[in-house]
């Protein structure tokens, strides 16, 4: 048994070309990870080179019994059935099936009229462990067929195959040249475009790491790049999309690292849409988490190739089999379970399995046949954008086609500019950036939106005109949007007037962070407090931001940015509160607490006891004091009193003093006598009832 990509290396040809040859020979193979039997391997070598490659003595000894097994499985009867399959007598005694291509468990079970689970159980008794979509060896299939009185025949392709035409002495030379001619014809057919062949060149793959927070996405990339990116992230989590290039076995690979926190859903979706291959990172000791399942949906929606990297295999609690089961529940069929999604068991701490992961990436990129036109005008997408002090607007660009050069005029969404400088992921200045290359660009007139498409134009005039026309369209669209008033809006107008509002001025380092923070804060559900973003933008907090916040009674929130001393002085003078954060979940929690603190507490009144006035004592120094008997509950000195006479409340206020005999008391219980003096009320009468109650303040919830 041999996999297709292993045979392709052995025959010195690409896996794509070998798959085409297999389809021409009638051998079914879905992808490069399918397995081939020894007979199929020999057939392919004979088709391509005229004769199988030389075998060792041990290999010949293993192959000789295979045709010999045809004799005991029916001797002359199989040939009789093959020559005359319509004879009813032989069909009634023994059934004959013909196998073409690989023997898959599911299809083989259908041929022999068995349920797949019963066939799998029977194979397990023969020490053969195969899933429903895996292939089994011809010898095993024949042993199963014999148990059920079935004759198994292999379809013979040799009389139809093309080897017979070249029987001359120059056979090897002719045959070796034939595959090359076939390959050239196929490549011309596959392209099928109007470009010259030299315009298309292979490009590096763009690979994105997706997954849950703290599952080791950035740590894996650190190990591959031999860097320390995760150590520099606040809170130990990635909060931006990073783009890096790595060279492995003379091949370049461009990596995108996306954040795993729930707030960065849009960033993960953007990363999946910009990529060719998605690496789904899952911690071996943790399993699939909400952000992992979300990343699977993003990758499927973008229709990109998926590779599963089970990280943290060095931990004692690693359980990769549980993860494979969870992936199957999410409709991700891995190769270990008969699917076509590759699984690599890795460890960012020890470096285990990283070579296997990189080789798998190169193999998948070879199958995708990624090509680009480097001599065309550059185009691509904005990964991230920010306002940097001393440098102005900067944007991290991913070039998808063409070549971007210093001095080119580009348009990113509604922003334009001339490229003044390009910086690669290592911080080195470069003059050009080819396809599938990520660079930081300087020279834009403003900060573009993350995810905007950029294109190169022939001149500054054309780029400026395009950007201004897009700005005009966006401005006109904002002005023409009319809000229709519904009946519900009119009926709830009174409640809207009572609803409180928290105005916020939001500034962050990059556009992606602004987008993620706004989405997270808007997701805070509340019918009592709403958030109003007075201003959002990138860059440090300025005095204009403070003055705007002062005029609108807003607070200023900064994320991953600084503040100048002059701005701090202005904020103190205007009474504006500035909050700076470096970890997003701390920002979200404190804003939620601030929204809760804006709500007035609910006053809850609880009656705790009643006392009956038995006698009124007049004391010149303190006024009238009511001598009472507590009928039920208790009377507290910290409570409030309500004086009732014949069922009507004639006084409500505080208890000035509470005494037990001559001593002050904090509380008098049922059945005890006491003296009560009400605050600023002296007209008590015998038979009046004093009701004691307390008022509790209960904090409201959003």
ZAMARGU-4260 file (C-alpha; in steps of 0.2 Angstrom, whole numbers, plus 5000, padded with zeros to 4 digits):
<rodrens>
0) 5000/5000/5000 | 5006/5017/4996 | 4999/5035/4996 | 4997/5045/4980 | 5009/5059/4985
5) 5022/5046/4990 | 5021/5038/4973 | 5022/5055/4965 | 5039/5058/4974 | 5045/5041/4969
10) 5040/5044/4950 | 5047/5062/4951 | 5031/5070/4946 | 5018/5081/4954 | 5003/5074/4963
15) 4992/5084/4952 | 4999/5075/4936 | 4998/5058/4944 | 4980/5061/4949 | 4976/5065/4931
20) 4985/5049/4925 | 4975/5039/4938 | 4959/5046/4931 | 4964/5041/4913 | 4967/5023/4919
25) 4950/5022/4927 | 4957/5022/4945 | 4946/5032/4957 | 4956/5044/4968 | 4949/5059/4977
30) 4965/5067/4983 | 4983/5065/4985 | 4981/5056/5002 | 4972/5041/4995 | 4981/5024/4995
35) 4985/5013/4981 | 4987/4994/4981 | 5002/4985/4975 | 4993/4980/4959 | 4988/4997/4955
40) 5006/5004/4958 | 5013/4991/4946 | 4999/4995/4933 | 5004/5014/4934 | 5022/5011/4933
45) 5019/5000/4918 | 5008/5013/4909 | 5020/5027/4912 | 5037/5018/4909 | 5033/5002/4900
50) 5038/4990/4915 | 5037/4991/4933 | 5052/4998/4943 | 5065/4984/4948 | 5059/4975/4964
55) 5070/4968/4977 | 5069/4949/4981 | 5058/4951/4996 | 5046/4962/4986 | 5045/4949/4972
60) 5042/4935/4985 | 5027/4946/4993 | 5020/4949/4976 | 5020/4931/4969 | 5007/4924/4980
65) 4994/4937/4975 | 4990/4930/4958 | 4991/4912/4965 | 4976/4916/4976 | 4965/4917/4961
70) 4966/4898/4960 | 4959/4892/4976 | 4945/4905/4976 | 4936/4895/4963 | 4948/4888/4951
75) 4939/4886/4934 | 4922/4892/4940 | 4927/4911/4940 | 4932/4910/4922 | 4916/4901/4918
80) 4906/4914/4926 | 4917/4928/4917 | 4915/4920/4900 | 4896/4917/4903 | 4889/4928/4916
85) 4872/4925/4910 | 4871/4906/4915 | 4858/4905/4929 | 4865/4889/4937 | 4882/4896/4942
90) 4874/4913/4948 | 4863/4903/4959 | 4877/4894/4968 | 4890/4907/4969 | 4890/4926/4966
95) 4903/4935/4957 | 4908/4953/4959 | 4921/4963/4949 | 4932/4976/4958 | 4938/4991/4949
100) 4950/5004/4958 | 4953/5005/4977 | 4942/4994/4988 | 4933/5006/5000 | 4924/4998/5015
105) 4907/5006/5012 | 4907/5002/4993 | 4913/4984/4997 | 4899/4981/5010 | 4886/4986/4997
110) 4893/4974/4984 | 4892/4959/4996 | 4875/4964/5003 | 4882/4968/5020 | 4879/4982/5032
115) 4895/4993/5034 | 4896/4991/5053 | 4895/4972/5052 | 4909/4972/5039 | 4919/4983/5050
120) 4916/4971/5065 | 4921/4956/5054 | 4937/4965/5048 | 4941/4968/5067 | 4941/4949/5070
125) 4954/4948/5056 | 4965/4961/5065 | 4961/4974/5052 | 4955/4991/5059 | 4947/5002/5045
130) 4934/5015/5045 | 4919/5016/5033 | 4929/5027/5021 | 4945/5019/5021 | 4952/5006/5009
135) 4957/4988/5012 | 4969/4976/5004 | 4964/4965/4990 | 4969/4949/5000 | 4958/4954/5014
140) 4944/4958/5003 | 4946/4940/4995 | 4946/4932/5012 | 4930/4941/5017 | 4922/4936/5000
145) 4926/4918/5002 | 4918/4917/5019 | 4902/4923/5011 | 4903/4911/4995 | 4907/4926/4984
150) 4919/4925/4970 | 4930/4941/4969 | 4937/4946/4952 | 4948/4961/4948 | 4944/4971/4932
155) 4959/4968/4920 | 4964/4985/4911 | 4980/4978/4903 | 4972/4974/4885 | 4964/4992/4885
160) 4980/5001/4891 | 4991/5010/4879 | 5008/5000/4882 | 5006/4988/4866 | 5009/5001/4853
165) 5028/5004/4856 | 5036/4987/4855 | 5051/4992/4846 | 5069/4993/4853 | 5067/5012/4856
170) 5053/5008/4868 | 5060/5016/4884 | 5065/5032/4875 | 5048/5034/4867 | 5038/5030/4882
175) 5048/5042/4894 | 5045/5056/4882 | 5026/5052/4881 | 5022/5058/4899 | 5031/5074/4896
180) 5021/5078/4881 | 5005/5074/4890 | 5009/5085/4904 | 5013/5100/4893 | 4996/5098/4884
185) 4987/5097/4901 | 4995/5113/4907 | 4989/5122/4892 | 4972/5116/4894 | 4971/5120/4913
190) 4976/5138/4910 | 4964/5142/4897 | 4966/5161/4898 | 4972/5174/4887 | 4989/5177/4896
195) 5005/5171/4889 | 5013/5156/4899 | 5027/5167/4905 | 5015/5179/4913 | 5009/5166/4926
200) 5021/5161/4940 | 5018/5151/4956 | 5016/5161/4971 | 5018/5157/4990 | 5003/5151/4999
205) 4994/5162/5012 | 4991/5152/5028 | 4980/5158/5042 | 4981/5152/5060 | 4963/5151/5067
210) 4956/5145/5084 | 4952/5149/5102 | 4961/5161/5113 | 4976/5153/5122 | 4977/5137/5112
215) 4994/5142/5105 | 4992/5150/5088 | 5005/5164/5091 | 5016/5152/5100 | 5016/5140/5086
220) 5021/5154/5074 | 5034/5160/5086 | 5042/5143/5086 | 5041/5143/5067 | 5049/5160/5065
225) 5060/5158/5081 | 5053/5174/5088 | 5044/5180/5103 | 5028/5188/5097 | 5016/5181/5111
230) 5028/5188/5125 | 5025/5206/5118 | 5006/5205/5118 | 4996/5213/5132 | 4988/5200/5143
235) 4997/5186/5133 | 4983/5186/5119 | 4985/5192/5101 | 4974/5207/5098 | 4979/5211/5080
240) 4981/5202/5064 | 5000/5199/5061 | 5007/5194/5044 | 5024/5185/5043 | 5034/5177/5029
245) 5044/5161/5033 | 5056/5151/5021 | 5055/5132/5022 | 5065/5120/5010 | 5067/5135/4998
250) 5049/5139/4998 | 5041/5155/5005 | 5025/5154/5016 | 5015/5169/5021 | 5007/5167/5038
255) 4993/5177/5046 | 4990/5176/5064 | 4972/5181/5070 | 4966/5184/5088 | 4956/5171/5097
260) 4946/5182/5109 | 4927/5183/5106 | 4928/5201/5102 | 4938/5199/5087 | 4926/5189/5076
265) 4927/5201/5062 | 4946/5200/5062 | 4945/5181/5061 | 4932/5181/5047 | 4944/5194/5037
270) 4959/5182/5040 | 4949/5167/5033 | 4944/5177/5018 | 4962/5182/5014 | 4969/5165/5015
275) 4973/5150/5004 | 4975/5137/5019 | 4967/5138/5036 | 4977/5130/5051 | 4964/5126/5064
280) 4974/5126/5080 | 4966/5116/5094 | 4974/5113/5111 | 4976/5094/5115 | 4971/5096/5133
285) 4956/5108/5130 | 4947/5102/5114 | 4935/5112/5103 | 4929/5129/5111 | 4917/5142/5105
290) 4929/5152/5095 | 4936/5136/5087 | 4919/5131/5081 | 4917/5149/5074 | 4933/5148/5065
295) 4928/5132/5057 | 4912/5141/5050 | 4923/5155/5044 | 4935/5143/5035 | 4920/5134/5027
300) 4911/5150/5022 | 4928/5155/5013 | 4930/5138/5005 | 4948/5137/5010 | 4958/5121/5013
305) 4959/5116/5031 | 4973/5108/5041 | 4970/5104/5059 | 4985/5107/5071 | 4983/5098/5088
310) 4994/5108/5099 | 5001/5105/5117 | 5004/5087/5113 | 5018/5088/5127 | 5005/5090/5141
315) 5000/5075/5151 | 4982/5078/5148 | 4983/5078/5129 | 4968/5068/5122 | 4969/5070/5103
320) 4956/5056/5100 | 4943/5066/5109 | 4947/5081/5097 | 4945/5070/5082 | 4928/5065/5088
325) 4923/5083/5091 | 4929/5088/5074 | 4918/5075/5066 | 4903/5082/5075 | 4907/5099/5067
330) 4907/5090/5050 | 4926/5091/5048 | 4931/5073/5042 | 4949/5070/5046 | 4961/5058/5037
335) 4961/5047/5053 | 4943/5045/5052 | 4942/5042/5033 | 4940/5060/5027 | 4952/5072/5018
340) 4957/5085/5031 | 4975/5083/5037 | 4979/5082/5055 | 4996/5086/5062 | 5000/5083/5081
345) 5012/5097/5086 | 5019/5106/5101 | 5024/5124/5102 | 5034/5121/5118 | 5045/5107/5111
350) 5044/5109/5092 | 5037/5092/5090 | 5028/5090/5073 | 5032/5107/5066 | 5042/5100/5051
355) 5027/5088/5047 | 5015/5103/5048 | 5026/5114/5036 | 5028/5099/5024 | 5009/5097/5024
360) 5007/5115/5020 | 5018/5114/5005 | 5009/5098/4999 | 4992/5107/5000 | 4999/5122/4991
365) 5006/5111/4977 | 4989/5103/4975 | 4980/5121/4974 | 4992/5126/4960 | 4993/5144/4966
370) 4998/5156/4953 | 4999/5175/4951 | 5004/5188/4938 | 5019/5198/4946 | 5021/5209/4931
375) 5003/5216/4932 | 4998/5232/4943 | 4997/5227/4961 | 4981/5224/4970 | 4977/5216/4987
380) 4969/5220/5004 | 4972/5230/5019 | 4975/5218/5034 | 4977/5232/5047 | 4978/5251/5047
385) 4983/5264/5060 | 4989/5281/5064 | 5007/5281/5070 | 5015/5296/5078 | 5029/5304/5067
390) 5024/5293/5053 | 5006/5297/5049 | 4994/5284/5042 | 5001/5267/5039 | 4993/5251/5032
395) 4998/5233/5033 | 4994/5227/5015 | 4993/5209/5008 | 4998/5209/4990 | 4987/5196/4981
400) 4993/5199/4963 | 5005/5210/4954 | 5020/5219/4962 | 5019/5234/4973 | 5034/5246/4972
405) 5039/5262/4981 | 5032/5277/4971 | 5016/5268/4965 | 5000/5277/4967 | 4987/5267/4976
410) 4969/5268/4982 | 4963/5259/4998 | 4944/5260/4999 | 4941/5279/4999 | 4959/5284/5004
415) 4974/5286/4992 | 4992/5290/4992 | 5009/5287/4984 | 5019/5273/4992 | 5034/5282/5001
420) 5041/5267/5010 | 5038/5248/5012 | 5043/5238/5027 | 5043/5219/5028 | 5038/5209/5044
425) 5056/5209/5050 | 5056/5228/5050 | 5068/5230/5035 | 5065/5242/5021 | 5061/5234/5004
430) 5058/5242/4987 | 5045/5229/4980 | 5033/5217/4987 | 5027/5203/4975 | 5012/5192/4976
435) 5007/5184/4993 | 5018/5196/5002 | 5013/5206/5017 | 5021/5224/5020 | 5018/5240/5029
440) 5015/5254/5018 | 5018/5273/5022 | 5012/5287/5011 | 4993/5287/5012 | 4983/5303/5015
445) 4972/5295/5028 | 4969/5279/5038 | 4959/5266/5027 | 4947/5253/5034 | 4953/5236/5038
450) 4948/5224/5025 | 4947/5237/5011 | 4954/5232/4994 | 4968/5242/4987 | 4973/5244/4968
455) 4987/5253/4959 | 4984/5267/4947 | 4995/5275/4934 | 4996/5292/4941 | 4992/5302/4957
460) 4979/5312/4948 | 4969/5296/4943 | 4971/5289/4961 | 4965/5305/4969 | 4950/5307/4957
465) 4945/5289/4961 | 4946/5291/4980 | 4937/5308/4980 | 4923/5300/4969 | 4921/5286/4982
470) 4921/5298/4996 | 4907/5308/4988 | 4897/5292/4985 | 4899/5288/5004 | 4894/5305/5009
475) 4879/5306/4998 | 4874/5289/5004 | 4875/5295/5022 | 4864/5310/5019 | 4851/5301/5009
480) 4848/5288/5022 | 4831/5292/5029 | 4824/5283/5045 | 4806/5278/5044 | 4796/5281/5060
485) 4785/5266/5065 | 4770/5265/5076 | 4781/5256/5089 | 4793/5271/5089 | 4779/5283/5093
490) 4772/5272/5107 | 4789/5270/5115 | 4794/5288/5114 | 4791/5291/5133 | 4802/5276/5137
495) 4816/5282/5125 | 4816/5299/5134 | 4819/5290/5151 | 4832/5279/5144 | 4850/5284/5149
500) 4864/5286/5137 | 4883/5284/5139 | 4892/5295/5127 | 4910/5288/5122 | 4924/5295/5112
505) 4934/5279/5107 | 4952/5280/5100 | 4963/5265/5096 | 4979/5261/5088 | 4972/5251/5073
510) 4956/5251/5063 | 4953/5233/5067 | 4953/5236/5086 | 4941/5250/5084 | 4929/5238/5074
515) 4931/5225/5087 | 4928/5236/5102 | 4913/5244/5095 | 4905/5227/5090 | 4908/5221/5108
520) 4901/5236/5117 | 4886/5236/5105 | 4883/5218/5110 | 4880/5223/5128 | 4861/5220/5129
525) 4852/5233/5140 | 4835/5241/5139 | 4840/5255/5151 | 4857/5262/5146 | 4863/5264/5128
530) 4880/5268/5121 | 4883/5283/5110 | 4899/5284/5101 | 4902/5302/5099 | 4919/5300/5089
535) 4929/5284/5084 | 4946/5285/5076 | 4964/5279/5077 | 4979/5288/5084 | 4983/5296/5101
540) 4971/5307/5110 | 4971/5325/5105 | 4965/5341/5113 | 4951/5342/5101 | 4945/5325/5107
545) 4945/5332/5125 | 4935/5347/5120 | 4922/5336/5110 | 4920/5325/5125 | 4918/5340/5137
550) 4904/5347/5126 | 4895/5331/5125 | 4898/5325/5143 | 4907/5310/5136 | 4921/5299/5143
555) 4937/5295/5132 | 4942/5277/5130 | 4959/5274/5123 | 4966/5256/5118 | 4984/5253/5115
560) 4988/5272/5113 | 4996/5286/5123 | 4992/5303/5129 | 5002/5319/5129 | 5005/5329/5145
565) 4996/5345/5137 | 4981/5334/5134 | 4981/5327/5152 | 4981/5345/5158 | 4966/5350/5147
570) 4956/5335/5152 | 4958/5340/5171 | 4953/5357/5167 | 4938/5352/5158 | 4933/5338/5170
575) 4934/5324/5156 | 4938/5307/5162 | 4951/5297/5151 | 4952/5278/5153 | 4967/5269/5144
580) 4967/5250/5141 | 4979/5237/5134 | 4968/5222/5136 | 4951/5221/5127 | 4941/5211/5140
585) 4946/5223/5154 | 4939/5238/5143 | 4923/5228/5140 | 4920/5224/5159 | 4923/5241/5165
590) 4912/5249/5152 | 4898/5237/5157 | 4901/5242/5176 | 4900/5260/5171 | 4883/5257/5162
595) 4877/5248/5178 | 4883/5262/5189 | 4872/5275/5179 | 4856/5266/5185 | 4848/5273/5200
600) 4845/5259/5214 | 4828/5252/5217 | 4821/5256/5234 | 4812/5241/5242 | 4802/5243/5258
605) 4800/5229/5270 | 4789/5229/5285 | 4798/5221/5300 | 4785/5223/5315 | 4771/5232/5323
610) 4769/5239/5341 | 4753/5245/5350 | 4753/5261/5361 | 4747/5257/5378 | 4751/5273/5387
615) 4758/5290/5382 | 4771/5298/5394 | 4774/5317/5394 | 4792/5322/5397 | 4795/5341/5396
620) 4813/5339/5390 | 4810/5327/5376 | 4791/5329/5373 | 4779/5314/5372 | 4785/5296/5373
625) 4774/5281/5368 | 4774/5266/5379 | 4772/5252/5368 | 4770/5233/5367 | 4778/5224/5352
630) 4764/5213/5345 | 4774/5205/5331 | 4790/5205/5322 | 4803/5218/5329 | 4806/5236/5331
635) 4823/5243/5325 | 4830/5259/5330 | 4837/5261/5312 | 4820/5258/5304 | 4807/5270/5300
640) 4789/5272/5308 | 4772/5273/5301 | 4759/5279/5314 | 4741/5272/5310 | 4725/5277/5319
645) 4709/5268/5315 | 4717/5261/5299 | 4723/5278/5292 | 4741/5283/5292 | 4743/5300/5301
650) 4762/5301/5302 | 4777/5293/5293 | 4795/5297/5298 | 4810/5291/5307 | 4811/5284/5325
655) 4820/5297/5336 | 4824/5285/5350 | 4820/5267/5356 | 4822/5263/5375 | 4820/5247/5385
660) 4816/5253/5402 | 4830/5267/5405 | 4842/5261/5392 | 4844/5264/5374 | 4840/5249/5363
665) 4844/5245/5345 | 4830/5232/5343 | 4815/5226/5353 | 4807/5210/5349 | 4789/5203/5350
670) 4781/5202/5367 | 4793/5215/5375 | 4788/5233/5381 | 4798/5248/5375 | 4797/5267/5374
675) 4797/5275/5356 | 4799/5293/5352 | 4794/5298/5335 | 4804/5311/5326 | 4795/5328/5326
680) 4778/5321/5331 | 4771/5322/5349 | 4752/5319/5346 | 4751/5300/5349 | 4736/5292/5357
685) 4733/5276/5366 | 4727/5262/5354 | 4738/5269/5339 | 4748/5256/5330 | 4766/5260/5325
690) 4772/5250/5310 | 4791/5248/5308 | 4799/5246/5291 | 4816/5247/5283 | 4821/5253/5265
695) 4833/5243/5255 | 4843/5249/5240 | 4844/5236/5227 | 4856/5239/5212 | 4848/5238/5195
700) 4855/5226/5181 | 4857/5230/5163
</rodrens>
